[in-house]
Amino acid sequence: MTVPTAGEVAAQGPDPALSGLQPRLLDFTRALRRAGVPVAVSDGLDAVRAVTHIDLLSRRQLHEALAATMVKSAGHRPAFDTLFDVYFPPRVGAGGPDADVAPRDVGDLLAELVQRLLDGDDTDLRRLAHEAVESFGRVEGRDGSPEYFTYRVFRSINLAGVLRRALGAAAVDEGTVDHRLLRDELELRLRHLREEIEAEVRRRMVERRGHEDMARRLVRALPEDVDFFRVTADEQAEMRRAVRPLARRLATRLAVKRRRAKRGRLDARRTLRAALGTGGVPIAPAWRSRRVTRPELLLLCDVSGSVAAFAKFTLMFCHALQGQFARVRSFAFIDTVDEVTALFEEGDFTDAMQRLNTEADLVWLDGHSDYGHAFERFHAGWADAVTPRTTVLVLGDARNNYRAANDWVLADLRRRGRRLYWLNPEPAATWNSGDSIARQYGRHCDDMVECRTLRQLAAFVERIA
């Protein structure tokens, strides 16, 4: 099978079979870009070519074809799947969003649901999901979120109770292998039922509110764009999975950057000498080679409760990029400081963070942030670790609980080292408010940078590496 090139697609003009699909594909592509998914123009052309080789009546084939051409990272797949449901819904009600079926009695619907779960009939389960939304989660007006309407359905259909009723109706002895297998199978079917109900709610809301409005409401931030201060437990797990791929991509870019940086300024003498063989025309300029050295990185991290998530992911990211630095040393503090480099050498960051909380000596007095005392202790014990090759990176919100700043330590570290940067996870507008002394510390830094997401962190590390 020969796949046409982009030029051939343009020359042939639009395929009549795709005339109605192409505008929707363009809207879908724009929505993906707004959500932060990097979809290039060439990816869009690949998607158009791919759909000419699938059965357009098969929603599953369309879903997989677009995912294969538009998604480059597993972390972007949830956003893609959500937007696909918005722009290519499972079905569209012919009589309007709420005119598909008549409302059902809850007892009648639950009885049928238990039976269909035991039968394993996926078609009937999808039908029951639509009837449940029609009966108990009607999407009315333009107010309310998808979570609200979904909650109304699950308030009437208690899935845990449905599972118990189905297991009881199956008459399989509890504690046996057959009972465990049946339970696993029923839990899987109930998970599919939940997904069908959520998809049906989204479909009805799209019909009432439009694609663009719902696309903005439904899509969660990508792992690299989640605010450190608002991260949930689920998002933390996604961010942990995103750290290493993000670090690998950045390492590749840094390696290319270093190779190009090895070429220094023009060497006029060698260029003119080489031009003698070409009649004095400098066809092949000669360049002075220069040695590009990798910096040493020293991290000084506030790990108190207010900025713990930010410090954790910064430590994970920087240690995942150890190959891009000559050396990485890590120090953590709350109201005193301790070196924690050894905890991250094995690469199990979850275990390392747990050990940091239990093994590191970080509390001196009351366990509240005390930058001044921590800086003073660091200077007394480890100031010699900062050399002319060292880039010092301070992580924290600079909220010092109205204690002594001891900013002379930063002044001395800047004098000793190569560079001194401060990453602050708070919005710049809140710096210097309350007990924040960001301005006092910032004047001793080469730069104090607002850093609230993994994407911002990656951009900053690329700048200093």
Secondary structure as UniProt FT lines:
FT   HELIX           6..12
FT   HELIX           16..18
FT   TURN            19..20
FT   HELIX           21..34
FT   TURN            35..36
FT   HELIX           41..51
FT   TURN            52..53
FT   TURN            56..57
FT   HELIX           59..70
FT   HELIX           74..76
FT   HELIX           77..87
FT   TURN            94..95
FT   TURN            97..98
FT   HELIX           106..119
FT   HELIX           122..136
FT   HELIX           146..156
FT   HELIX           159..170
FT   TURN            174..175
FT   HELIX           177..209
FT   HELIX           211..218
FT   HELIX           223..225
FT   HELIX           228..230
FT   HELIX           233..261
FT   STRAND          263..266
FT   HELIX           268..275
FT   HELIX           276..278
FT   TURN            279..280
FT   STRAND          287..289
FT   STRAND          296..302
FT   HELIX           305..307
FT   HELIX           308..320
FT   HELIX           322..324
FT   STRAND          327..333
FT   STRAND          337..339
FT   HELIX           341..344
FT   TURN            345..346
FT   HELIX           349..359
FT   HELIX           371..382
FT   HELIX           383..385
FT   TURN            388..389
FT   STRAND          390..395
FT   TURN            401..402
FT   HELIX           408..416
FT   STRAND          419..424
FT   HELIX           428..430
FT   TURN            431..432
FT   TURN            434..435
FT   HELIX           438..442
FT   TURN            443..444
FT   STRAND          447..450
FT   HELIX           454..464
//
